[in-house]
Structures are given as C-alpha cells and as structure tokens.
Amino acid sequence: MNDLTAVKGVLGFAVFANDAPVDGSTKGRLGDKVGEVEQFWVNAASVMANNFKLGQLREVAVTGADRQVLMLLAGEQTVVCELDPRADWKSLAAEIRRRL
C-alpha cells in the first residue's frame, strides 16, 4: 500500500476490508472511532446513491467547519482519508485513485 499521506492535502488514511482495518494500512491523523463508523457510511452512502439514481458509488466526501473526510470505495476495500479542510477533495480523490 502506498503511503497516501505523501499526497499533499492528505492528513491520514486507513484501508478497510470486510469492515476491519487492513493490517499496516493506517497512518496519520484520523478520528479514533473511524473503524466504528466505516461500514455505516458505506451503507448510508449506497442507500443515498440508489435513492438519487446515481449509479455505482465511488466516493463520498463529508465536510465540517474544521475537518474533511473522503471515503473511496475500491472493489472490496474502502479507503478513508482525512484531508486538509481547505483541500479540493475531487482533485485529491483522483490522485488517491491513481496511487491505489
């Protein structure tokens, strides 16, 4: 796994498979409960995508005043990245996908 914190704007990341973190795939700043909510977000985002007829979901960005988190769905894995709150998540999503 590439170190995604090498991408400017990525503060931390974790990779999940089957609702559990992949060994050695967590680095940098993330919330301490990211593992507890990861599957919830995948399911919630999929329901929203179906309701809005968006097709297959690829990524979800969740932003607040001081934090920004990007979730990328890549096959059987989900990559959760904490981003700089001022970063352009769409550009970072494309760069992260290239590195996966």
C-alpha positions in Angstrom: 0.0 0.0 0.0 1.3 3.4 -0.9 1.7 6.0 1.8 -1.2 8.3 0.9 0.0 10.9 3.4 2.7 11.7 0.8 -0.1 13.3 -1.3 -0.3 17.0 -0.4 -3.6 17.6 1.4 -4.0 14.0 2.9 -3.5 14.1 6.6 -4.2 10.5 7.3 -5.8 7.3 5.9 -7.0 3.9 6.7 -8.0 1.0 4.4 -10.8 -1.3 5.4 -11.8 -4.8 4.0 -14.7 -6.7 5.4 -15.4 -4.0 8.0 -12.0 -4.3 9.6 -8.8 -2.2 9.1 -6.2 -3.9 6.8 -3.1 -4.6 8.8 -0.5 -1.9 8.4 -2.8 0.4 6.4 -3.5 3.1 8.9 -1.3 6.2 9.0 -1.6 9.9 10.1 -4.5 11.7 11.6 -7.9 10.1 11.7 -10.7 10.0 14.2 -10.2 7.4 16.9 -13.6 5.9 16.1 -13.3 5.7 12.3 -13.4 1.9 12.5 -16.8 2.0 14.2 -18.5 4.2 11.6 -16.8 3.0 8.4 -19.4 0.4 7.4 -22.3 2.7 8.4 -21.1 5.3 5.9 -20.7 2.8 3.1 -24.3 1.6 3.7 -25.7 5.1 4.1 -23.9 6.4 1.0 -25.1 3.4 -1.0 -28.7 4.0 0.0 -28.4 7.6 -1.0 -26.9 6.7 -4.3 -29.7 4.3 -5.0 -32.4 6.8 -4.0 -30.9 9.6 -6.2 -30.2 7.1 -9.0 -26.5 8.0 -9.1 -25.4 4.5 -10.1 -22.4 2.8 -8.5 -21.0 4.9 -5.8 -17.2 5.7 -6.0 -16.6 8.3 -3.3 -18.2 10.3 -0.6 -16.8 13.5 1.0 -18.0 14.6 4.4 -17.0 18.1 5.4 -17.4 20.2 8.5 -16.0 23.6 9.6 -12.7 22.2 10.7 -12.4 18.7 9.2 -12.9 17.0 5.8 -13.0 13.2 5.3 -13.1 11.4 2.0 -14.2 7.8 1.6 -13.3 5.9 -1.6 -14.9 2.6 -2.5 -12.5 0.5 -4.5 -13.8 -3.0 -5.0 -13.8 -5.0 -1.8 -11.9 -2.2 0.0 -12.9 1.2 1.4 -10.2 3.9 1.8 -10.9 6.6 4.4 -8.8 9.7 4.2 -8.7 12.7 6.4 -8.0 15.7 4.2 -6.8 19.3 4.9 -10.1 21.2 5.4 -9.2 23.6 2.7 -8.2 20.9 0.1 -10.2 20.2 -3.1 -11.5 16.7 -2.4 -12.3 16.0 -6.0 -8.7 16.6 -7.1 -7.4 14.6 -4.2 -9.8 11.7 -4.9 -8.4 11.4 -8.4 -4.8 11.5 -7.2 -5.5 8.9 -4.5 -7.2 6.6 -7.0 -4.1 6.8 -9.2 -1.9 5.7 -6.3 -4.1 2.8 -5.3 
